[in-house]
Amino acid sequence: MADHTWIADVAADVYGDLGDYGSIIRSWLAHPGVLTYLDEVREHGRRGDIFRGFTLLGFYEPSAGQSGPYVADLLAIAVSRAHQRKGVGTRLLEHAIHLAGLAADGRRAMEMRLTVADTNQVGRRFFASFGFRVLDEDHGHYDGGQRAIRMVRDLP
């Protein structure tokens, strides 16, 4: 709970062009079905840990009228600007896939989904390099007007 302000601030900065993610993230953080993971490191000579990024991984039941296992949904992945392009995002995504895979072992989740803006070419390539494929080219729109693309990957 003490870290929610940092998470919301980073989300507002990193996702600022998509909408009011400072507020959206806070509602996700309060949801009992969402697992939050913080990447933190202790740097030599400094007091306290330094947060570099986070993931929010949600688990939910299929829509009404559908049967099947839970869906693991990567609701958010973000790296603070000071730590971008240093491999932090890769480690965060690997960790999120691992957590979703643990749920898959119990057959609680068979796939992992995420949503990315059509304008985020770097993000789309990044997720594709981890085996995510496009599920829905037009999954609605972000508040900033960008088209939302839904991607999915099977879990082991």
PyMOL CGO cylinders between C-alpha atoms (Angstrom):
from pymol import cmd
from pymol.cgo import CYLINDER

trace = [
    CYLINDER, 0.00, 0.00, 0.00, 2.84, 2.39, 0.81, 0.3, 1, 1, 1, 1, 1, 1,
    CYLINDER, 2.84, 2.39, 0.81, 4.14, 2.02, -2.75, 0.3, 1, 1, 1, 1, 1, 1,
    CYLINDER, 4.14, 2.02, -2.75, 0.87, 2.84, -4.52, 0.3, 1, 1, 1, 1, 1, 1,
    CYLINDER, 0.87, 2.84, -4.52, 1.74, 6.53, -4.89, 0.3, 1, 1, 1, 1, 1, 1,
    CYLINDER, 1.74, 6.53, -4.89, 5.02, 5.71, -6.64, 0.3, 1, 1, 1, 1, 1, 1,
    CYLINDER, 5.02, 5.71, -6.64, 3.25, 3.25, -8.95, 0.3, 1, 1, 1, 1, 1, 1,
    CYLINDER, 3.25, 3.25, -8.95, 0.49, 5.75, -9.81, 0.3, 1, 1, 1, 1, 1, 1,
    CYLINDER, 0.49, 5.75, -9.81, 3.05, 8.51, -10.44, 0.3, 1, 1, 1, 1, 1, 1,
    CYLINDER, 3.05, 8.51, -10.44, 5.11, 6.34, -12.80, 0.3, 1, 1, 1, 1, 1, 1,
    CYLINDER, 5.11, 6.34, -12.80, 1.95, 5.20, -14.59, 0.3, 1, 1, 1, 1, 1, 1,
    CYLINDER, 1.95, 5.20, -14.59, 0.81, 8.81, -15.01, 0.3, 1, 1, 1, 1, 1, 1,
    CYLINDER, 0.81, 8.81, -15.01, 4.21, 9.69, -16.50, 0.3, 1, 1, 1, 1, 1, 1,
    CYLINDER, 4.21, 9.69, -16.50, 4.75, 6.65, -18.73, 0.3, 1, 1, 1, 1, 1, 1,
    CYLINDER, 4.75, 6.65, -18.73, 1.13, 6.29, -19.91, 0.3, 1, 1, 1, 1, 1, 1,
    CYLINDER, 1.13, 6.29, -19.91, 0.29, 10.01, -19.90, 0.3, 1, 1, 1, 1, 1, 1,
    CYLINDER, 0.29, 10.01, -19.90, -0.58, 10.16, -23.60, 0.3, 1, 1, 1, 1, 1, 1,
    CYLINDER, -0.58, 10.16, -23.60, -3.10, 7.30, -23.21, 0.3, 1, 1, 1, 1, 1, 1,
    CYLINDER, -3.10, 7.30, -23.21, -5.25, 8.88, -20.52, 0.3, 1, 1, 1, 1, 1, 1,
    CYLINDER, -5.25, 8.88, -20.52, -5.45, 9.38, -16.77, 0.3, 1, 1, 1, 1, 1, 1,
    CYLINDER, -5.45, 9.38, -16.77, -3.53, 6.28, -15.72, 0.3, 1, 1, 1, 1, 1, 1,
    CYLINDER, -3.53, 6.28, -15.72, -2.62, 7.74, -12.35, 0.3, 1, 1, 1, 1, 1, 1,
    CYLINDER, -2.62, 7.74, -12.35, -6.27, 7.23, -11.39, 0.3, 1, 1, 1, 1, 1, 1,
    CYLINDER, -6.27, 7.23, -11.39, -6.91, 4.07, -13.39, 0.3, 1, 1, 1, 1, 1, 1,
    CYLINDER, -6.91, 4.07, -13.39, -3.93, 2.29, -11.81, 0.3, 1, 1, 1, 1, 1, 1,
    CYLINDER, -3.93, 2.29, -11.81, -5.14, 3.17, -8.31, 0.3, 1, 1, 1, 1, 1, 1,
    CYLINDER, -5.14, 3.17, -8.31, -8.43, 1.34, -8.94, 0.3, 1, 1, 1, 1, 1, 1,
    CYLINDER, -8.43, 1.34, -8.94, -6.56, -1.72, -10.23, 0.3, 1, 1, 1, 1, 1, 1,
    CYLINDER, -6.56, -1.72, -10.23, -4.23, -1.68, -7.21, 0.3, 1, 1, 1, 1, 1, 1,
    CYLINDER, -4.23, -1.68, -7.21, -7.27, -1.89, -4.92, 0.3, 1, 1, 1, 1, 1, 1,
    CYLINDER, -7.27, -1.89, -4.92, -8.74, -4.91, -6.72, 0.3, 1, 1, 1, 1, 1, 1,
    CYLINDER, -8.74, -4.91, -6.72, -8.22, -8.24, -4.89, 0.3, 1, 1, 1, 1, 1, 1,
    CYLINDER, -8.22, -8.24, -4.89, -7.65, -10.17, -8.15, 0.3, 1, 1, 1, 1, 1, 1,
    CYLINDER, -7.65, -10.17, -8.15, -4.63, -8.07, -9.15, 0.3, 1, 1, 1, 1, 1, 1,
    CYLINDER, -4.63, -8.07, -9.15, -1.06, -9.03, -8.25, 0.3, 1, 1, 1, 1, 1, 1,
    CYLINDER, -1.06, -9.03, -8.25, 1.38, -6.13, -8.10, 0.3, 1, 1, 1, 1, 1, 1,
    CYLINDER, 1.38, -6.13, -8.10, 5.11, -6.64, -8.50, 0.3, 1, 1, 1, 1, 1, 1,
    CYLINDER, 5.11, -6.64, -8.50, 7.74, -3.94, -7.97, 0.3, 1, 1, 1, 1, 1, 1,
    CYLINDER, 7.74, -3.94, -7.97, 11.22, -4.15, -9.40, 0.3, 1, 1, 1, 1, 1, 1,
    CYLINDER, 11.22, -4.15, -9.40, 13.53, -2.61, -6.84, 0.3, 1, 1, 1, 1, 1, 1,
    CYLINDER, 13.53, -2.61, -6.84, 17.25, -2.52, -6.29, 0.3, 1, 1, 1, 1, 1, 1,
    CYLINDER, 17.25, -2.52, -6.29, 19.51, -1.33, -3.53, 0.3, 1, 1, 1, 1, 1, 1,
    CYLINDER, 19.51, -1.33, -3.53, 22.35, 0.75, -4.93, 0.3, 1, 1, 1, 1, 1, 1,
    CYLINDER, 22.35, 0.75, -4.93, 25.66, 0.74, -3.14, 0.3, 1, 1, 1, 1, 1, 1,
    CYLINDER, 25.66, 0.74, -3.14, 26.09, 3.74, -0.87, 0.3, 1, 1, 1, 1, 1, 1,
    CYLINDER, 26.09, 3.74, -0.87, 22.39, 4.69, -0.83, 0.3, 1, 1, 1, 1, 1, 1,
    CYLINDER, 22.39, 4.69, -0.83, 19.86, 4.31, 1.91, 0.3, 1, 1, 1, 1, 1, 1,
    CYLINDER, 19.86, 4.31, 1.91, 16.71, 2.49, 0.93, 0.3, 1, 1, 1, 1, 1, 1,
    CYLINDER, 16.71, 2.49, 0.93, 15.66, 0.72, -2.23, 0.3, 1, 1, 1, 1, 1, 1,
    CYLINDER, 15.66, 0.72, -2.23, 15.17, 2.31, -5.62, 0.3, 1, 1, 1, 1, 1, 1,
    CYLINDER, 15.17, 2.31, -5.62, 12.07, 1.31, -7.55, 0.3, 1, 1, 1, 1, 1, 1,
    CYLINDER, 12.07, 1.31, -7.55, 12.63, 0.86, -11.27, 0.3, 1, 1, 1, 1, 1, 1,
    CYLINDER, 12.63, 0.86, -11.27, 9.36, -0.54, -12.60, 0.3, 1, 1, 1, 1, 1, 1,
    CYLINDER, 9.36, -0.54, -12.60, 6.22, -2.55, -11.91, 0.3, 1, 1, 1, 1, 1, 1,
    CYLINDER, 6.22, -2.55, -11.91, 3.69, -4.97, -13.31, 0.3, 1, 1, 1, 1, 1, 1,
    CYLINDER, 3.69, -4.97, -13.31, 0.02, -5.44, -12.52, 0.3, 1, 1, 1, 1, 1, 1,
    CYLINDER, 0.02, -5.44, -12.52, -1.26, -8.89, -13.38, 0.3, 1, 1, 1, 1, 1, 1,
    CYLINDER, -1.26, -8.89, -13.38, -4.97, -9.56, -13.09, 0.3, 1, 1, 1, 1, 1, 1,
    CYLINDER, -4.97, -9.56, -13.09, -6.81, -12.86, -13.09, 0.3, 1, 1, 1, 1, 1, 1,
    CYLINDER, -6.81, -12.86, -13.09, -10.47, -13.02, -14.05, 0.3, 1, 1, 1, 1, 1, 1,
    CYLINDER, -10.47, -13.02, -14.05, -13.10, -15.51, -15.04, 0.3, 1, 1, 1, 1, 1, 1,
    CYLINDER, -13.10, -15.51, -15.04, -14.27, -15.74, -18.64, 0.3, 1, 1, 1, 1, 1, 1,
    CYLINDER, -14.27, -15.74, -18.64, -17.17, -13.52, -19.66, 0.3, 1, 1, 1, 1, 1, 1,
    CYLINDER, -17.17, -13.52, -19.66, -20.72, -14.53, -18.82, 0.3, 1, 1, 1, 1, 1, 1,
    CYLINDER, -20.72, -14.53, -18.82, -21.90, -17.39, -20.97, 0.3, 1, 1, 1, 1, 1, 1,
    CYLINDER, -21.90, -17.39, -20.97, -18.35, -18.64, -21.57, 0.3, 1, 1, 1, 1, 1, 1,
    CYLINDER, -18.35, -18.64, -21.57, -16.69, -21.49, -19.78, 0.3, 1, 1, 1, 1, 1, 1,
    CYLINDER, -16.69, -21.49, -19.78, -13.08, -22.30, -19.28, 0.3, 1, 1, 1, 1, 1, 1,
    CYLINDER, -13.08, -22.30, -19.28, -10.13, -21.37, -17.13, 0.3, 1, 1, 1, 1, 1, 1,
    CYLINDER, -10.13, -21.37, -17.13, -9.23, -17.97, -15.81, 0.3, 1, 1, 1, 1, 1, 1,
    CYLINDER, -9.23, -17.97, -15.81, -7.52, -15.42, -18.02, 0.3, 1, 1, 1, 1, 1, 1,
    CYLINDER, -7.52, -15.42, -18.02, -4.26, -13.85, -16.88, 0.3, 1, 1, 1, 1, 1, 1,
    CYLINDER, -4.26, -13.85, -16.88, -4.21, -10.22, -18.00, 0.3, 1, 1, 1, 1, 1, 1,
    CYLINDER, -4.21, -10.22, -18.00, -1.12, -8.04, -17.88, 0.3, 1, 1, 1, 1, 1, 1,
    CYLINDER, -1.12, -8.04, -17.88, -2.95, -4.86, -16.96, 0.3, 1, 1, 1, 1, 1, 1,
    CYLINDER, -2.95, -4.86, -16.96, 0.17, -2.73, -16.80, 0.3, 1, 1, 1, 1, 1, 1,
    CYLINDER, 0.17, -2.73, -16.80, 3.92, -2.93, -17.17, 0.3, 1, 1, 1, 1, 1, 1,
    CYLINDER, 3.92, -2.93, -17.17, 5.98, 0.22, -16.75, 0.3, 1, 1, 1, 1, 1, 1,
    CYLINDER, 5.98, 0.22, -16.75, 9.59, 1.23, -16.19, 0.3, 1, 1, 1, 1, 1, 1,
    CYLINDER, 9.59, 1.23, -16.19, 10.45, 4.63, -14.77, 0.3, 1, 1, 1, 1, 1, 1,
    CYLINDER, 10.45, 4.63, -14.77, 12.10, 6.85, -17.37, 0.3, 1, 1, 1, 1, 1, 1,
    CYLINDER, 12.10, 6.85, -17.37, 15.44, 6.84, -15.51, 0.3, 1, 1, 1, 1, 1, 1,
    CYLINDER, 15.44, 6.84, -15.51, 15.66, 3.05, -15.88, 0.3, 1, 1, 1, 1, 1, 1,
    CYLINDER, 15.66, 3.05, -15.88, 14.30, 2.48, -19.38, 0.3, 1, 1, 1, 1, 1, 1,
    CYLINDER, 14.30, 2.48, -19.38, 16.37, 0.67, -22.02, 0.3, 1, 1, 1, 1, 1, 1,
    CYLINDER, 16.37, 0.67, -22.02, 18.38, -1.20, -19.36, 0.3, 1, 1, 1, 1, 1, 1,
    CYLINDER, 18.38, -1.20, -19.36, 16.64, -4.59, -19.45, 0.3, 1, 1, 1, 1, 1, 1,
    CYLINDER, 16.64, -4.59, -19.45, 14.23, -3.85, -16.60, 0.3, 1, 1, 1, 1, 1, 1,
    CYLINDER, 14.23, -3.85, -16.60, 11.15, -4.24, -18.83, 0.3, 1, 1, 1, 1, 1, 1,
    CYLINDER, 11.15, -4.24, -18.83, 12.41, -7.58, -20.10, 0.3, 1, 1, 1, 1, 1, 1,
    CYLINDER, 12.41, -7.58, -20.10, 12.85, -8.88, -16.55, 0.3, 1, 1, 1, 1, 1, 1,
    CYLINDER, 12.85, -8.88, -16.55, 9.44, -7.54, -15.56, 0.3, 1, 1, 1, 1, 1, 1,
    CYLINDER, 9.44, -7.54, -15.56, 7.70, -9.27, -18.47, 0.3, 1, 1, 1, 1, 1, 1,
    CYLINDER, 7.70, -9.27, -18.47, 9.58, -12.53, -17.85, 0.3, 1, 1, 1, 1, 1, 1,
    CYLINDER, 9.58, -12.53, -17.85, 8.45, -12.40, -14.22, 0.3, 1, 1, 1, 1, 1, 1,
    CYLINDER, 8.45, -12.40, -14.22, 4.81, -11.71, -15.17, 0.3, 1, 1, 1, 1, 1, 1,
    CYLINDER, 4.81, -11.71, -15.17, 4.82, -14.63, -17.64, 0.3, 1, 1, 1, 1, 1, 1,
    CYLINDER, 4.82, -14.63, -17.64, 6.32, -16.85, -14.92, 0.3, 1, 1, 1, 1, 1, 1,
    CYLINDER, 6.32, -16.85, -14.92, 3.58, -15.85, -12.43, 0.3, 1, 1, 1, 1, 1, 1,
    CYLINDER, 3.58, -15.85, -12.43, 0.86, -16.46, -15.00, 0.3, 1, 1, 1, 1, 1, 1,
    CYLINDER, 0.86, -16.46, -15.00, 2.48, -19.82, -15.77, 0.3, 1, 1, 1, 1, 1, 1,
    CYLINDER, 2.48, -19.82, -15.77, 2.23, -20.80, -12.10, 0.3, 1, 1, 1, 1, 1, 1,
    CYLINDER, 2.23, -20.80, -12.10, -1.51, -20.27, -12.35, 0.3, 1, 1, 1, 1, 1, 1,
    CYLINDER, -1.51, -20.27, -12.35, -1.50, -22.31, -15.56, 0.3, 1, 1, 1, 1, 1, 1,
    CYLINDER, -1.50, -22.31, -15.56, 0.10, -25.26, -13.75, 0.3, 1, 1, 1, 1, 1, 1,
    CYLINDER, 0.10, -25.26, -13.75, -3.02, -25.50, -11.64, 0.3, 1, 1, 1, 1, 1, 1,
    CYLINDER, -3.02, -25.50, -11.64, -5.09, -25.10, -14.83, 0.3, 1, 1, 1, 1, 1, 1,
    CYLINDER, -5.09, -25.10, -14.83, -6.44, -21.86, -13.52, 0.3, 1, 1, 1, 1, 1, 1,
    CYLINDER, -6.44, -21.86, -13.52, -5.18, -19.94, -16.57, 0.3, 1, 1, 1, 1, 1, 1,
    CYLINDER, -5.18, -19.94, -16.57, -4.39, -21.14, -20.08, 0.3, 1, 1, 1, 1, 1, 1,
    CYLINDER, -4.39, -21.14, -20.08, -3.37, -17.87, -21.66, 0.3, 1, 1, 1, 1, 1, 1,
    CYLINDER, -3.37, -17.87, -21.66, -2.03, -14.44, -20.89, 0.3, 1, 1, 1, 1, 1, 1,
    CYLINDER, -2.03, -14.44, -20.89, -3.42, -11.32, -22.51, 0.3, 1, 1, 1, 1, 1, 1,
    CYLINDER, -3.42, -11.32, -22.51, -2.46, -7.67, -22.68, 0.3, 1, 1, 1, 1, 1, 1,
    CYLINDER, -2.46, -7.67, -22.68, -3.51, -4.52, -24.47, 0.3, 1, 1, 1, 1, 1, 1,
    CYLINDER, -3.51, -4.52, -24.47, -1.16, -2.16, -26.27, 0.3, 1, 1, 1, 1, 1, 1,
    CYLINDER, -1.16, -2.16, -26.27, -1.77, 1.07, -28.18, 0.3, 1, 1, 1, 1, 1, 1,
    CYLINDER, -1.77, 1.07, -28.18, -1.55, 0.87, -31.97, 0.3, 1, 1, 1, 1, 1, 1,
    CYLINDER, -1.55, 0.87, -31.97, 0.90, 3.78, -31.86, 0.3, 1, 1, 1, 1, 1, 1,
    CYLINDER, 0.90, 3.78, -31.86, 3.30, 1.87, -29.58, 0.3, 1, 1, 1, 1, 1, 1,
    CYLINDER, 3.30, 1.87, -29.58, 5.34, 0.08, -32.24, 0.3, 1, 1, 1, 1, 1, 1,
    CYLINDER, 5.34, 0.08, -32.24, 8.23, -0.61, -29.86, 0.3, 1, 1, 1, 1, 1, 1,
    CYLINDER, 8.23, -0.61, -29.86, 5.87, -2.21, -27.34, 0.3, 1, 1, 1, 1, 1, 1,
    CYLINDER, 5.87, -2.21, -27.34, 4.15, -4.31, -29.99, 0.3, 1, 1, 1, 1, 1, 1,
    CYLINDER, 4.15, -4.31, -29.99, 7.49, -5.69, -31.22, 0.3, 1, 1, 1, 1, 1, 1,
    CYLINDER, 7.49, -5.69, -31.22, 8.64, -6.25, -27.63, 0.3, 1, 1, 1, 1, 1, 1,
    CYLINDER, 8.64, -6.25, -27.63, 5.53, -8.28, -26.75, 0.3, 1, 1, 1, 1, 1, 1,
    CYLINDER, 5.53, -8.28, -26.75, 5.70, -10.22, -30.04, 0.3, 1, 1, 1, 1, 1, 1,
    CYLINDER, 5.70, -10.22, -30.04, 9.28, -11.22, -29.20, 0.3, 1, 1, 1, 1, 1, 1,
    CYLINDER, 9.28, -11.22, -29.20, 7.85, -12.98, -26.13, 0.3, 1, 1, 1, 1, 1, 1,
    CYLINDER, 7.85, -12.98, -26.13, 5.32, -14.94, -28.19, 0.3, 1, 1, 1, 1, 1, 1,
    CYLINDER, 5.32, -14.94, -28.19, 2.35, -12.60, -27.96, 0.3, 1, 1, 1, 1, 1, 1,
    CYLINDER, 2.35, -12.60, -27.96, 0.20, -12.49, -31.08, 0.3, 1, 1, 1, 1, 1, 1,
    CYLINDER, 0.20, -12.49, -31.08, -2.62, -10.15, -32.07, 0.3, 1, 1, 1, 1, 1, 1,
    CYLINDER, -2.62, -10.15, -32.07, -6.01, -11.38, -30.91, 0.3, 1, 1, 1, 1, 1, 1,
    CYLINDER, -6.01, -11.38, -30.91, -8.06, -8.27, -31.68, 0.3, 1, 1, 1, 1, 1, 1,
    CYLINDER, -8.06, -8.27, -31.68, -6.87, -5.35, -33.85, 0.3, 1, 1, 1, 1, 1, 1,
    CYLINDER, -6.87, -5.35, -33.85, -9.65, -3.09, -32.60, 0.3, 1, 1, 1, 1, 1, 1,
    CYLINDER, -9.65, -3.09, -32.60, -10.22, -3.71, -28.88, 0.3, 1, 1, 1, 1, 1, 1,
    CYLINDER, -10.22, -3.71, -28.88, -11.61, -0.23, -28.32, 0.3, 1, 1, 1, 1, 1, 1,
    CYLINDER, -11.61, -0.23, -28.32, -9.74, 3.02, -27.77, 0.3, 1, 1, 1, 1, 1, 1,
    CYLINDER, -9.74, 3.02, -27.77, -7.69, 4.62, -25.04, 0.3, 1, 1, 1, 1, 1, 1,
    CYLINDER, -7.69, 4.62, -25.04, -8.86, 7.95, -23.64, 0.3, 1, 1, 1, 1, 1, 1,
    CYLINDER, -8.86, 7.95, -23.64, -6.06, 9.58, -25.66, 0.3, 1, 1, 1, 1, 1, 1,
    CYLINDER, -6.06, 9.58, -25.66, -7.70, 8.30, -28.87, 0.3, 1, 1, 1, 1, 1, 1,
    CYLINDER, -7.70, 8.30, -28.87, -5.25, 5.50, -29.69, 0.3, 1, 1, 1, 1, 1, 1,
    CYLINDER, -5.25, 5.50, -29.69, -6.69, 2.23, -30.93, 0.3, 1, 1, 1, 1, 1, 1,
    CYLINDER, -6.69, 2.23, -30.93, -6.24, -0.61, -28.42, 0.3, 1, 1, 1, 1, 1, 1,
    CYLINDER, -6.24, -0.61, -28.42, -4.78, -3.85, -29.75, 0.3, 1, 1, 1, 1, 1, 1,
    CYLINDER, -4.78, -3.85, -29.75, -5.38, -7.01, -27.73, 0.3, 1, 1, 1, 1, 1, 1,
    CYLINDER, -5.38, -7.01, -27.73, -2.54, -9.53, -27.73, 0.3, 1, 1, 1, 1, 1, 1,
    CYLINDER, -2.54, -9.53, -27.73, -2.39, -13.06, -26.32, 0.3, 1, 1, 1, 1, 1, 1,
    CYLINDER, -2.39, -13.06, -26.32, 0.07, -15.87, -25.70, 0.3, 1, 1, 1, 1, 1, 1,
    CYLINDER, 0.07, -15.87, -25.70, -0.47, -19.41, -24.54, 0.3, 1, 1, 1, 1, 1, 1,
    CYLINDER, -0.47, -19.41, -24.54, 0.88, -20.39, -21.15, 0.3, 1, 1, 1, 1, 1, 1,
    CYLINDER, 0.88, -20.39, -21.15, 2.93, -23.54, -20.74, 0.3, 1, 1, 1, 1, 1, 1,
]
cmd.load_cgo(trace, "trace")
